[in-house]
Every structure is written in structure tokens, then in C-alpha cells.
Amino acid sequence: EKLWSLLSLFGLQSEADDPAFGDLRKLITTDLVKQAYLEYTAVTNTEPPTHQFRWGVRAIHEASKLTVLEFVCKVLGNGVRPEQWTAVYNDIIRCQQQEQQ
């Protein structure tokens, strides 16, 4: 649900076909998973049943998480900075520090 809420900030709805992306729910949960950009897995022991998204192997090799976050901030406008997405930004920094060790 968090993903769909975030996408709605960009005017994208999972329930309706988008002129640019078509069936957005299928694109994200099926097509991008098949192409290895995303991993989409069920979270065990949740009621109602929920799923989680993770970066897929292909996304890890083709895109920097920080670059994607900076792009999201730019699209949102209003001076939004990556640091304002505290949990995401801190995770990116932590991963970068681990890679440098």
C-alpha cells in the first residue's frame, strides 16, 4: 500500500490504465519482476496478506539508489531533498559505507 500511496503523489493510480504506462499494477508486480528490476514477495504471517518490493538484481547493477532518490526529489519539487526521506537516505548511506569497507 505504501508504494501505491507514493505513486499517487505523482498522479499515478494502480486501479486505472495510465496513458504512458498502461496497467501500472501489472507493470510493477509482473513486468518489472520478470525483467529482474524488482523482487515482489509475500510477507509471512500478515493479516491481511501483504507483499514487499525490493530492488532486483538488474536494478542494483543499472541504477544508483541515491540517483533514484535525487530524481524523486526533483520530480516532487518544492525543494525536497534526499535527506528528508530519512529512513531511505540513511539506508543508502549505510550501504555505501559497507561497500567502501
MARSE-463025 format. One record per atom (N, C-alpha, C, O): chain; x, y, z; atom name; residue number from 1. Coordinates in Angstrom, 2 decimals, padded with zeros to 5 digits. Each point is the difference from the previous one (the first is absolute). Example, Ala and Ser with C-alpha at 12.3 -4.5 7.8 and 13.67 -1.06 7.14 Angstrom:
// residues 2
+-------+---------+---------+---------+------+------+
! chain !       x !       y !       z ! name ! resi !
+-------+---------+---------+---------+------+------+
!     A !  013.19 ! -005.69 !  007.80 !    N !    1 !
!     A ! -000.89 !  001.19 !  000.00 !   CA !    1 !
!     A !  000.90 !  001.20 !  000.00 !    C !    1 !
!     A !  001.04 ! -000.02 !  000.66 !    O !    1 !
!     A ! -001.39 !  001.07 ! -001.38 !    N !    2 !
!     A !  000.82 !  001.19 !  000.06 !   CA !    2 !
!     A ! -000.77 !  001.09 !  000.73 !    C !    2 !
!     A !  000.51 !  001.11 !  000.17 !    O !    2 !
+-------+---------+---------+---------+------+------+
//
This chain:
// residues 101
+-------+---------+---------+---------+------+------+
! chain !       x !       y !       z ! name ! resi !
+-------+---------+---------+---------+------+------+
!     A !  000.81 ! -001.20 !  000.00 !    N !    1 !
!     A ! -000.81 !  001.20 !  000.00 !   CA !    1 !
!     A !  000.85 !  001.26 !  000.00 !    C !    1 !
!     A ! -000.39 !  001.02 ! -000.57 !    O !    1 !
!     A !  001.56 ! -001.08 !  001.20 !    N !    2 !
!     A !  000.86 !  001.19 !  000.05 !   CA !    2 !
!     A !  000.44 !  000.41 ! -001.41 !    C !    2 !
!     A !  000.05 !  001.19 ! -000.32 !    O !    2 !
!     A !  000.27 ! -002.18 ! -000.50 !    N !    3 !
!     A !  000.43 !  000.30 ! -001.37 !   CA !    3 !
!     A ! -001.11 !  000.70 ! -000.77 !    C !    3 !
!     A !  000.25 !  001.00 ! -000.67 !    O !    3 !
!     A ! -001.46 ! -001.53 !  000.77 !    N !    4 !
!     A ! -001.11 !  000.59 ! -000.75 !   CA !    4 !
!     A ! -000.30 !  001.41 !  000.50 !    C !    4 !
!     A ! -000.36 !  000.88 ! -000.78 !    O !    4 !
!     A !  000.51 ! -000.66 !  002.09 !    N !    5 !
!     A ! -000.19 !  001.35 !  000.55 !   CA !    5 !
!     A !  001.06 !  000.96 ! -000.54 !    C !    5 !
!     A ! -000.30 !  001.14 ! -000.35 !    O !    5 !
!     A !  001.54 ! -001.62 !  000.30 !    N !    6 !
!     A !  001.09 !  000.83 ! -000.53 !   CA !    6 !
!     A ! -000.25 !  000.33 ! -001.47 !    C !    6 !
!     A !  000.17 !  001.15 ! -000.41 !    O !    6 !
!     A ! -000.56 ! -002.13 ! -000.36 !    N !    7 !
!     A ! -000.23 !  000.24 ! -001.43 !   CA !    7 !
!     A ! -001.15 !  000.97 ! -000.23 !    C !    7 !
!     A ! -000.02 !  000.73 ! -000.99 !    O !    7 !
!     A ! -000.95 ! -000.74 !  001.90 !    N !    8 !
!     A ! -001.12 !  000.93 ! -000.15 !   CA !    8 !
!     A !  000.46 !  001.45 !  000.14 !    C !    8 !
!     A ! -000.64 !  000.91 ! -000.53 !    O !    8 !
!     A !  001.75 ! -000.68 !  001.25 !    N !    9 !
!     A !  000.57 !  001.35 !  000.08 !   CA !    9 !
!     A !  000.43 !  000.51 ! -001.38 !    C !    9 !
!     A !  000.03 !  001.20 ! -000.24 !    O !    9 !
!     A !  000.29 ! -002.13 ! -000.64 !    N !   10 !
!     A !  000.41 !  000.34 ! -001.35 !   CA !   10 !
!     A ! -001.17 ! -000.04 ! -000.98 !    C !   10 !
!     A !  000.19 !  000.14 ! -001.21 !    O !   10 !
!     A ! -001.39 ! -000.34 !  001.74 !    N !   11 !
!     A ! -001.19 ! -000.06 ! -000.85 !   CA !   11 !
!     A ! -000.20 ! -001.34 ! -000.66 !    C !   11 !
!     A ! -000.77 ! -000.11 ! -000.95 !    O !   11 !
!     A !  001.45 ! -000.92 !  001.44 !    N !   12 !
!     A ! -000.13 ! -001.34 ! -000.56 !   CA !   12 !
!     A ! -000.91 ! -000.84 !  000.88 !    C !   12 !
!     A !  000.16 ! -000.04 !  001.22 !    O !   12 !
!     A ! -001.13 ! -000.64 ! -001.84 !    N !   13 !
!     A ! -000.95 ! -000.82 !  000.75 !   CA !   13 !
!     A !  000.13 ! -001.45 ! -000.45 !    C !   13 !
!     A !  000.07 ! -000.28 ! -001.20 !    O !   13 !
!     A ! -000.04 ! -000.64 !  002.16 !    N !   14 !
!     A !  000.14 ! -001.41 ! -000.33 !   CA !   14 !
!     A ! -001.29 ! -000.60 ! -000.54 !    C !   14 !
!     A !  000.02 ! -001.05 ! -000.62 !    O !   14 !
!     A ! -001.16 !  001.72 !  000.86 !    N !   15 !
!     A ! -001.28 ! -000.55 ! -000.41 !   CA !   15 !
!     A ! -000.39 !  000.36 ! -001.43 !    C !   15 !
!     A ! -000.93 ! -000.60 ! -000.55 !    O !   15 !
!     A !  001.61 !  001.54 ! -000.06 !    N !   16 !
!     A ! -000.38 !  000.47 ! -001.34 !   CA !   16 !
!     A !  001.19 ! -000.11 ! -000.95 !    C !   16 !
!     A !  001.15 !  000.13 !  000.41 !    O !   16 !
!     A ! -001.46 ! -000.37 ! -001.69 !    N !   17 !
!     A !  001.07 ! -000.02 ! -001.00 !   CA !   17 !
!     A !  000.56 !  001.40 ! -000.16 !    C !   17 !
!     A ! -000.74 !  000.98 ! -000.13 !    O !   17 !
!     A !  002.06 ! -000.90 !  000.13 !    N !   18 !
!     A !  000.69 !  001.27 ! -000.18 !   CA !   18 !
!     A !  000.34 !  000.14 ! -001.48 !    C !   18 !
!     A !  000.39 ! -000.98 ! -000.63 !    O !   18 !
!     A ! -000.52 !  002.19 !  000.06 !    N !   19 !
!     A !  000.32 !  000.17 ! -001.42 !   CA !   19 !
!     A !  001.44 ! -000.38 ! -000.35 !    C !   19 !
!     A !  000.26 ! -000.49 ! -001.10 !    O !   19 !
!     A !  000.67 !  000.72 !  002.01 !    N !   20 !
!     A !  001.41 ! -000.30 ! -000.28 !   CA !   20 !
!     A !  000.39 ! -001.41 !  000.40 !    C !   20 !
!     A !  000.79 ! -000.64 ! -000.69 !    O !   20 !
!     A ! -001.33 !  000.14 !  001.80 !    N !   21 !
!     A !  000.45 ! -001.27 !  000.56 !   CA !   21 !
!     A ! -000.99 ! -001.15 ! -000.15 !    C !   21 !
!     A !  000.35 ! -001.15 !  000.26 !    O !   21 !
!     A ! -001.57 !  001.44 ! -000.68 !    N !   22 !
!     A ! -001.01 ! -001.06 ! -000.11 !   CA !   22 !
!     A ! -000.45 ! -000.45 !  001.37 !    C !   22 !
!     A ! -000.24 !  000.81 !  000.89 !    O !   22 !
!     A !  000.12 ! -002.13 ! -000.72 !    N !   23 !
!     A ! -000.43 ! -000.59 !  001.27 !   CA !   23 !
!     A !  001.17 !  000.10 !  000.98 !    C !   23 !
!     A !  000.90 ! -000.84 ! -000.01 !    O !   23 !
!     A ! -000.92 !  001.85 !  000.85 !    N !   24 !
!     A !  001.11 !  000.28 !  000.90 !   CA !   24 !
!     A !  000.25 ! -001.13 !  000.99 !    C !   24 !
!     A !  001.15 ! -000.35 !  000.28 !    O !   24 !
!     A ! -002.22 ! -000.23 !  000.26 !    N !   25 !
!     A !  000.15 ! -001.10 !  000.96 !   CA !   25 !
!     A !  000.71 ! -001.18 ! -000.67 !    C !   25 !
!     A !  000.89 ! -000.59 !  000.60 !    O !   25 !
!     A ! -001.29 !  000.24 ! -001.83 !    N !   26 !
!     A !  000.64 ! -001.09 ! -000.73 !   CA !   26 !
!     A !  001.46 !  000.34 ! -000.33 !    C !   26 !
!     A !  000.89 ! -000.84 !  000.13 !    O !   26 !
!     A ! -000.66 !  002.08 ! -000.54 !    N !   27 !
!     A !  001.37 !  000.43 ! -000.32 !   CA !   27 !
!     A !  000.92 ! -000.23 !  001.19 !    C !   27 !
!     A !  001.11 ! -000.52 ! -000.15 !    O !   27 !
!     A ! -001.56 !  000.93 !  001.33 !    N !   28 !
!     A !  000.85 ! -000.07 !  001.18 !   CA !   28 !
!     A !  000.08 ! -001.40 !  000.59 !    C !   28 !
!     A !  001.09 ! -000.47 !  000.32 !    O !   28 !
!     A ! -002.22 ! -000.21 ! -000.18 !    N !   29 !
!     A !  000.00 ! -001.30 !  000.68 !   CA !   29 !
!     A !  000.37 ! -001.17 ! -000.91 !    C !   29 !
!     A !  000.36 ! -001.07 !  000.49 !    O !   29 !
!     A ! -000.45 !  001.26 ! -001.81 !    N !   30 !
!     A !  000.29 ! -001.11 ! -000.91 !   CA !   30 !
!     A !  001.15 !  000.32 ! -000.95 !    C !   30 !
!     A !  001.03 ! -000.68 !  000.00 !    O !   30 !
!     A ! -001.20 !  001.72 ! -000.80 !    N !   31 !
!     A !  000.99 !  000.29 ! -001.05 !   CA !   31 !
!     A !  001.38 !  000.35 !  000.57 !    C !   31 !
!     A !  001.00 ! -000.57 ! -000.44 !    O !   31 !
!     A ! -000.95 !  001.49 !  001.40 !    N !   32 !
!     A !  001.30 !  000.38 !  000.57 !   CA !   32 !
!     A !  000.62 ! -001.12 !  000.83 !    C !   32 !
!     A !  001.22 ! -000.06 !  000.15 !    O !   32 !
!     A ! -002.06 ! -000.83 !  000.37 !    N !   33 !
!     A !  000.51 ! -001.17 !  000.72 !   CA !   33 !
!     A !  000.62 ! -000.97 ! -001.00 !    C !   33 !
!     A !  001.11 ! -000.50 !  000.23 !    O !   33 !
!     A ! -001.80 !  000.23 ! -001.34 !    N !   34 !
!     A !  000.53 ! -000.91 ! -001.02 !   CA !   34 !
!     A !  001.31 !  000.52 ! -000.59 !    C !   34 !
!     A !  000.89 ! -000.78 ! -000.36 !    O !   34 !
!     A ! -000.77 !  002.11 !  000.27 !    N !   35 !
!     A !  001.21 !  000.61 ! -000.55 !   CA !   35 !
!     A !  001.10 !  000.16 !  001.04 !    C !   35 !
!     A !  001.07 !  000.53 ! -000.31 !    O !   35 !
!     A ! -001.32 ! -000.98 !  001.54 !    N !   36 !
!     A !  000.97 !  000.00 !  001.11 !   CA !   36 !
!     A !  000.33 !  001.40 !  000.53 !    C !   36 !
!     A !  001.04 !  000.19 !  000.63 !    O !   36 !
!     A ! -001.92 !  000.78 ! -000.88 !    N !   37 !
!     A !  000.19 !  001.32 !  000.60 !   CA !   37 !
!     A ! -000.53 !  000.03 !  001.42 !    C !   37 !
!     A !  000.49 !  000.76 !  000.83 !    O !   37 !
!     A ! -001.50 ! -001.58 ! -000.55 !    N !   38 !
!     A ! -000.59 ! -000.06 !  001.33 !   CA !   38 !
!     A ! -000.14 ! -001.44 !  000.45 !    C !   38 !
!     A ! -000.11 ! -000.92 ! -000.81 !    O !   38 !
!     A !  000.12 !  000.74 !  002.12 !    N !   39 !
!     A ! -000.40 ! -001.26 !  000.62 !   CA !   39 !
!     A ! -001.30 !  000.31 !  000.73 !    C !   39 !
!     A ! -000.11 !  001.03 !  000.67 !    O !   39 !
!     A ! -000.87 ! -001.91 ! -000.79 !    N !   40 !
!     A ! -001.32 !  000.21 !  000.60 !   CA !   40 !
!     A ! -000.34 ! -001.27 !  000.76 !    C !   40 !
!     A ! -000.27 ! -001.04 ! -000.61 !    O !   40 !
!     A !  000.28 !  001.12 !  001.94 !    N !   41 !
!     A ! -000.20 ! -001.20 !  000.80 !   CA !   41 !
!     A ! -001.07 !  000.22 !  001.06 !    C !   41 !
!     A ! -000.23 !  001.12 !  000.47 !    O !   41 !
!     A ! -000.41 ! -002.22 ! -000.10 !    N !   42 !
!     A ! -001.01 !  000.05 !  001.05 !   CA !   42 !
!     A !  000.70 !  000.10 !  001.36 !    C !   42 !
!     A !  001.03 ! -000.63 !  000.22 !    O !   42 !
!     A ! -001.61 !  001.41 !  000.66 !    N !   43 !
!     A !  000.50 !  000.11 !  001.37 !   CA !   43 !
!     A ! -000.76 ! -001.04 !  000.82 !    C !   43 !
!     A ! -001.23 !  000.00 !  000.02 !    O !   43 !
!     A !  001.96 ! -000.88 !  000.64 !    N !   44 !
!     A ! -000.65 ! -001.08 !  000.75 !   CA !   44 !
!     A ! -000.67 !  000.52 !  001.26 !    C !   44 !
!     A !  000.40 !  001.01 !  000.58 !    O !   44 !
!     A ! -001.43 ! -001.71 ! -000.18 !    N !   45 !
!     A ! -000.72 !  000.27 !  001.25 !   CA !   45 !
!     A ! -000.56 !  001.42 !  000.09 !    C !   45 !
!     A !  000.08 !  000.63 !  001.05 !    O !   45 !
!     A ! -000.64 ! -000.14 ! -002.14 !    N !   46 !
!     A ! -000.64 !  001.31 !  000.03 !   CA !   46 !
!     A ! -001.47 ! -000.14 ! -000.33 !    C !   46 !
!     A ! -000.39 ! -000.80 ! -000.85 !    O !   46 !
!     A ! -000.41 !  001.57 !  001.52 !    N !   47 !
!     A ! -001.44 ! -000.01 ! -000.24 !   CA !   47 !
!     A ! -000.47 !  001.43 ! -000.09 !    C !   47 !
!     A !  000.11 !  000.72 !  000.99 !    O !   47 !
!     A ! -000.62 ! -000.26 ! -002.08 !    N !   48 !
!     A ! -000.19 ! -000.75 ! -001.24 !   CA !   48 !
!     A !  001.35 ! -000.29 ! -000.66 !    C !   48 !
!     A !  001.01 !  000.63 !  000.33 !    O !   48 !
!     A ! -000.99 ! -001.57 ! -001.26 !    N !   49 !
!     A !  001.26 ! -000.34 ! -000.68 !   CA !   49 !
!     A !  000.62 !  001.24 ! -000.65 !    C !   49 !
!     A ! -000.69 !  000.79 ! -000.64 !    O !   49 !
!     A !  001.98 ! -000.64 !  000.82 !    N !   50 !
!     A !  000.71 !  001.13 ! -000.61 !   CA !   50 !
!     A !  001.22 ! -000.49 ! -000.76 !    C !   50 !
!     A !  000.45 ! -001.13 !  000.17 !    O !   50 !
!     A !  000.05 !  002.00 ! -001.01 !    N !   51 !
!     A !  001.19 ! -000.31 ! -000.81 !   CA !   51 !
!     A !  001.02 !  001.11 !  000.19 !    C !   51 !
!     A ! -000.33 !  001.11 !  000.42 !    O !   51 !
!     A !  001.57 ! -001.43 ! -000.74 !    N !   52 !
!     A !  001.04 !  001.03 !  000.04 !   CA !   52 !
!     A !  000.76 !  000.01 ! -001.31 !    C !   52 !
!     A !  000.12 ! -001.01 ! -000.69 !    O !   52 !
!     A !  000.40 !  002.18 !  000.37 !    N !   53 !
!     A !  000.82 !  000.18 ! -001.19 !   CA !   53 !
!     A !  001.44 !  000.22 !  000.45 !    C !   53 !
!     A !  000.26 !  000.66 !  001.00 !    O !   53 !
!     A !  000.66 ! -001.22 ! -001.76 !    N !   54 !
!     A !  001.42 !  000.24 !  000.19 !   CA !   54 !
!     A !  000.62 !  000.24 ! -001.37 !    C !   54 !
!     A ! -000.55 ! -000.41 ! -001.02 !    O !   54 !
!     A !  001.69 !  001.06 !  001.03 !    N !   55 !
!     A !  000.71 !  000.20 ! -001.26 !   CA !   55 !
!     A !  000.40 ! -001.36 ! -000.55 !    C !   55 !
!     A !  000.48 ! -000.86 !  000.74 !    O !   55 !
!     A ! -000.69 !  000.67 ! -002.03 !    N !   56 !
!     A !  000.42 ! -001.22 ! -000.66 !   CA !   56 !
!     A !  001.45 !  000.10 ! -000.42 !    C !   56 !
!     A !  000.62 !  001.06 !  000.06 !    O !   56 !
!     A ! -000.08 ! -002.19 ! -000.49 !    N !   57 !
!     A !  001.41 ! -000.08 ! -000.39 !   CA !   57 !
!     A !  000.32 !  001.01 ! -001.10 !    C !   57 !
!     A !  001.03 !  000.67 !  000.05 !    O !   57 !
!     A ! -001.89 ! -000.57 ! -001.02 !    N !   58 !
!     A !  000.25 !  000.90 ! -001.12 !   CA !   58 !
!     A !  000.01 !  001.46 !  000.45 !    C !   58 !
!     A !  000.84 !  000.78 ! -000.45 !    O !   58 !
!     A ! -001.76 ! -000.41 !  001.32 !    N !   59 !
!     A ! -000.05 !  001.38 !  000.50 !   CA !   59 !
!     A !  001.26 !  000.33 !  000.79 !    C !   59 !
!     A !  000.54 !  001.10 ! -000.11 !    O !   59 !
!     A ! -000.08 ! -002.04 !  000.90 !    N !   60 !
!     A !  001.21 !  000.21 !  000.81 !   CA !   60 !
!     A !  001.20 !  000.32 ! -000.90 !    C !   60 !
!     A !  000.82 !  000.85 !  000.33 !    O !   60 !
!     A ! -000.75 ! -001.54 ! -001.47 !    N !   61 !
!     A !  001.14 !  000.20 ! -000.90 !   CA !   61 !
!     A ! -000.15 !  001.21 ! -000.92 !    C !   61 !
!     A !  000.99 !  000.52 ! -000.52 !    O !   61 !
!     A ! -002.22 ! -000.07 !  000.30 !    N !   62 !
!     A ! -000.23 !  001.07 ! -000.98 !   CA !   62 !
!     A ! -000.29 !  001.37 !  000.60 !    C !   62 !
!     A !  000.13 !  001.01 ! -000.70 !    O !   62 !
!     A ! -000.51 ! -000.95 !  001.97 !    N !   63 !
!     A ! -000.41 !  001.29 !  000.56 !   CA !   63 !
!     A !  000.52 !  000.15 !  001.42 !    C !   63 !
!     A !  000.03 ! -000.95 !  000.78 !    O !   63 !
!     A !  000.39 !  002.16 ! -000.46 !    N !   64 !
!     A !  000.41 !  000.33 !  001.35 !   CA !   64 !
!     A ! -001.24 !  000.40 !  000.79 !    C !   64 !
!     A ! -000.83 !  000.78 ! -000.48 !    O !   64 !
!     A !  000.69 ! -001.32 !  001.69 !    N !   65 !
!     A ! -001.15 !  000.36 !  000.83 !   CA !   65 !
!     A ! -000.02 !  001.50 !  000.29 !    C !   65 !
!     A ! -001.07 !  000.61 !  000.03 !    O !   65 !
!     A !  002.23 ! -000.03 !  000.17 !    N !   66 !
!     A !  000.07 !  001.43 !  000.28 !   CA !   66 !
!     A ! -000.45 !  000.81 ! -001.23 !    C !   66 !
!     A ! -000.69 !  001.00 !  000.15 !    O !   66 !
!     A !  001.09 ! -001.43 ! -001.33 !    N !   67 !
!     A ! -000.42 !  000.68 ! -001.22 !   CA !   67 !
!     A ! -001.52 ! -000.06 ! -000.16 !    C !   67 !
!     A ! -000.63 !  000.99 ! -000.39 !    O !   67 !
!     A !  000.05 ! -002.14 !  000.68 !    N !   68 !
!     A ! -001.46 ! -000.14 ! -000.09 !   CA !   68 !
!     A ! -000.67 !  000.90 !  001.03 !    C !   68 !
!     A ! -000.99 !  000.67 ! -000.32 !    O !   68 !
!     A !  001.50 ! -000.64 !  001.54 !    N !   69 !
!     A ! -000.58 !  000.85 !  001.04 !   CA !   69 !
!     A !  000.12 !  001.48 ! -000.39 !    C !   69 !
!     A ! -000.94 !  000.77 !  000.21 !    O !   69 !
!     A !  002.07 ! -000.38 ! -000.76 !    N !   70 !
!     A !  000.17 !  001.39 ! -000.45 !   CA !   70 !
!     A ! -001.00 !  000.34 ! -001.11 !    C !   70 !
!     A ! -000.53 !  001.11 ! -000.04 !    O !   70 !
!     A !  000.29 ! -002.07 ! -000.85 !    N !   71 !
!     A ! -000.98 !  000.21 ! -001.07 !   CA !   71 !
!     A ! -001.40 !  000.18 !  000.58 !    C !   71 !
!     A ! -000.74 !  000.89 ! -000.42 !    O !   71 !
!     A !  000.37 ! -001.73 !  001.37 !    N !   72 !
!     A ! -001.31 !  000.12 !  000.65 !   CA !   72 !
!     A ! -000.15 !  001.37 !  000.64 !    C !   72 !
!     A ! -001.05 !  000.64 ! -000.13 !    O !   72 !
!     A !  002.08 ! -000.19 !  000.81 !    N !   73 !
!     A ! -000.04 !  001.33 !  000.64 !   CA !   73 !
!     A ! -000.18 !  001.10 ! -001.04 !    C !   73 !
!     A ! -000.75 !  000.95 !  000.21 !    O !   73 !
!     A !  001.45 ! -001.08 ! -001.33 !    N !   74 !
!     A ! -000.11 !  001.00 ! -001.06 !   CA !   74 !
!     A ! -001.42 !  000.03 ! -000.57 !    C !   74 !
!     A ! -000.55 !  001.07 ! -000.24 !    O !   74 !
!     A ! -000.03 ! -002.25 !  000.03 !    N !   75 !
!     A ! -001.36 ! -000.07 ! -000.53 !   CA !   75 !
!     A ! -001.00 !  000.59 !  000.99 !    C !   75 !
!     A ! -000.92 !  000.71 ! -000.40 !    O !   75 !
!     A !  001.11 ! -001.00 !  001.68 !    N !   76 !
!     A ! -000.91 !  000.54 !  001.01 !   CA !   76 !
!     A !  000.11 !  001.51 !  000.10 !    C !   76 !
!     A ! -000.98 !  000.68 !  000.31 !    O !   76 !
!     A !  002.17 ! -000.14 ! -000.57 !    N !   77 !
!     A !  000.20 !  001.45 !  000.04 !   CA !   77 !
!     A ! -000.07 !  000.56 !  001.40 !    C !   77 !
!     A !  000.22 ! -000.71 !  000.98 !    O !   77 !
!     A ! -000.54 !  001.99 ! -000.88 !    N !   78 !
!     A ! -000.13 !  000.69 !  001.28 !   CA !   78 !
!     A !  001.23 ! -000.12 !  000.89 !    C !   78 !
!     A ! -000.11 !  000.07 !  001.22 !    O !   78 !
!     A !  001.29 ! -000.23 ! -001.82 !    N !   79 !
!     A !  001.22 ! -000.05 !  000.78 !   CA !   79 !
!     A !  000.18 ! -001.26 !  000.83 !    C !   79 !
!     A !  000.81 ! -000.02 !  000.93 !    O !   79 !
!     A ! -001.56 ! -001.04 ! -001.25 !    N !   80 !
!     A !  000.14 ! -001.26 !  000.74 !   CA !   80 !
!     A !  001.40 ! -000.54 ! -000.23 !    C !   80 !
!     A !  000.47 ! -000.05 ! -001.14 !    O !   80 !
!     A !  000.19 ! -000.35 !  002.22 !    N !   81 !
!     A !  001.37 ! -000.51 ! -000.06 !   CA !   81 !
!     A !  000.04 ! -001.47 !  000.42 !    C !   81 !
!     A ! -000.85 ! -000.43 !  000.77 !    O !   81 !
!     A !  001.81 ! -000.34 ! -001.27 !    N !   82 !
!     A !  000.11 ! -001.41 !  000.36 !   CA !   82 !
!     A !  000.04 ! -000.23 !  001.51 !    C !   82 !
!     A ! -000.56 ! -000.99 !  000.49 !    O !   82 !
!     A !  001.21 !  001.88 !  000.25 !    N !   83 !
!     A !  000.13 ! -000.17 !  001.44 !   CA !   83 !
!     A ! -001.35 !  000.02 !  000.72 !    C !   83 !
!     A ! -000.12 ! -000.50 !  001.12 !    O !   83 !
!     A ! -000.89 !  001.07 ! -001.76 !    N !   84 !
!     A ! -001.32 !  000.06 !  000.60 !   CA !   84 !
!     A ! -000.70 ! -001.36 ! -000.01 !    C !   84 !
!     A ! -000.95 ! -000.20 !  000.76 !    O !   84 !
!     A !  001.40 ! -000.70 ! -001.58 !    N !   85 !
!     A ! -000.50 ! -001.37 ! -000.01 !   CA !   85 !
!     A !  000.93 ! -000.79 !  000.93 !    C !   85 !
!     A !  000.77 ! -000.85 ! -000.45 !    O !   85 !
!     A ! -000.86 !  001.14 !  001.71 !    N !   86 !
!     A !  000.99 ! -000.43 !  001.00 !   CA !   86 !
!     A !  000.34 ! -001.48 ! -000.06 !    C !   86 !
!     A !  001.17 ! -000.35 ! -000.13 !    O !   86 !
!     A ! -002.16 ! -000.52 !  000.21 !    N !   87 !
!     A !  000.27 ! -001.45 !  000.04 !   CA !   87 !
!     A !  000.67 ! -000.46 ! -001.29 !    C !   87 !
!     A !  000.97 ! -000.76 !  000.04 !    O !   87 !
!     A ! -001.48 !  001.20 ! -001.18 !    N !   88 !
!     A !  000.56 ! -000.40 ! -001.29 !   CA !   88 !
!     A !  001.42 !  000.54 ! -000.15 !    C !   88 !
!     A !  000.91 ! -000.72 ! -000.39 !    O !   88 !
!     A ! -000.74 !  001.99 !  000.70 !    N !   89 !
!     A !  001.31 !  000.64 ! -000.14 !   CA !   89 !
!     A !  001.03 ! -000.67 !  000.91 !    C !   89 !
!     A !  001.12 ! -000.29 ! -000.42 !    O !   89 !
!     A ! -001.49 !  000.04 !  001.68 !    N !   90 !
!     A !  000.92 ! -000.65 !  000.93 !   CA !   90 !
!     A !  000.38 ! -001.40 ! -000.46 !    C !   90 !
!     A !  001.14 ! -000.43 !  000.17 !    O !   90 !
!     A ! -002.10 ! -000.30 ! -000.76 !    N !   91 !
!     A !  000.29 ! -001.33 ! -000.54 !   CA !   91 !
!     A !  000.99 !  000.09 ! -001.16 !    C !   91 !
!     A !  000.91 ! -000.82 ! -000.10 !    O !   91 !
!     A ! -001.08 !  001.80 ! -000.75 !    N !   92 !
!     A !  000.92 !  000.20 ! -001.13 !   CA !   92 !
!     A !  001.40 !  000.29 !  000.51 !    C !   92 !
!     A !  000.97 ! -000.59 ! -000.48 !    O !   92 !
!     A ! -000.85 !  001.49 !  001.43 !    N !   93 !
!     A !  001.31 !  000.36 !  000.56 !   CA !   93 !
!     A !  000.65 ! -001.21 !  000.67 !    C !   93 !
!     A !  001.19 ! -000.25 ! -000.18 !    O !   93 !
!     A ! -001.98 ! -000.51 !  000.95 !    N !   94 !
!     A !  000.52 ! -001.19 !  000.67 !   CA !   94 !
!     A !  000.53 ! -001.01 ! -001.03 !    C !   94 !
!     A !  001.08 ! -000.56 !  000.19 !    O !   94 !
!     A ! -001.82 !  000.34 ! -001.26 !    N !   95 !
!     A !  000.43 ! -000.93 ! -001.04 !   CA !   95 !
!     A !  001.27 !  000.48 ! -000.69 !    C !   95 !
!     A !  000.89 ! -000.79 ! -000.29 !    O !   95 !
!     A ! -000.81 !  002.10 !  000.03 !    N !   96 !
!     A !  001.20 !  000.56 ! -000.63 !   CA !   96 !
!     A !  001.23 ! -000.19 !  000.90 !    C !   96 !
!     A !  001.08 ! -000.31 ! -000.48 !    O !   96 !
!     A ! -001.27 !  000.52 !  001.78 !    N !   97 !
!     A !  001.11 ! -000.17 !  000.94 !   CA !   97 !
!     A !  000.45 ! -001.45 !  000.06 !    C !   97 !
!     A !  001.20 ! -000.28 !  000.09 !    O !   97 !
!     A ! -002.15 ! -000.65 ! -000.13 !    N !   98 !
!     A !  000.35 ! -001.42 !  000.02 !   CA !   98 !
!     A !  000.76 ! -000.40 ! -001.26 !    C !   98 !
!     A !  000.93 ! -000.80 !  000.06 !    O !   98 !
!     A ! -001.33 !  001.37 ! -001.20 !    N !   99 !
!     A !  000.68 ! -000.31 ! -001.26 !   CA !   99 !
!     A !  001.44 !  000.50 !  000.00 !    C !   99 !
!     A !  000.86 ! -000.60 ! -000.64 !    O !   99 !
!     A ! -000.59 !  001.70 !  001.35 !    N !  100 !
!     A !  001.33 !  000.58 !  000.04 !   CA !  100 !
!     A !  000.94 ! -000.77 !  000.92 !    C !  100 !
!     A !  001.22 !  000.15 ! -000.10 !    O !  100 !
!     A ! -001.76 ! -000.96 !  000.98 !    N !  101 !
!     A !  000.84 ! -000.74 !  000.96 !   CA !  101 !
!     A !  000.58 ! -001.24 ! -000.62 !    C !  101 !
!     A !  000.74 ! -000.73 !  000.67 !    O !  101 !
+-------+---------+---------+---------+------+------+
//
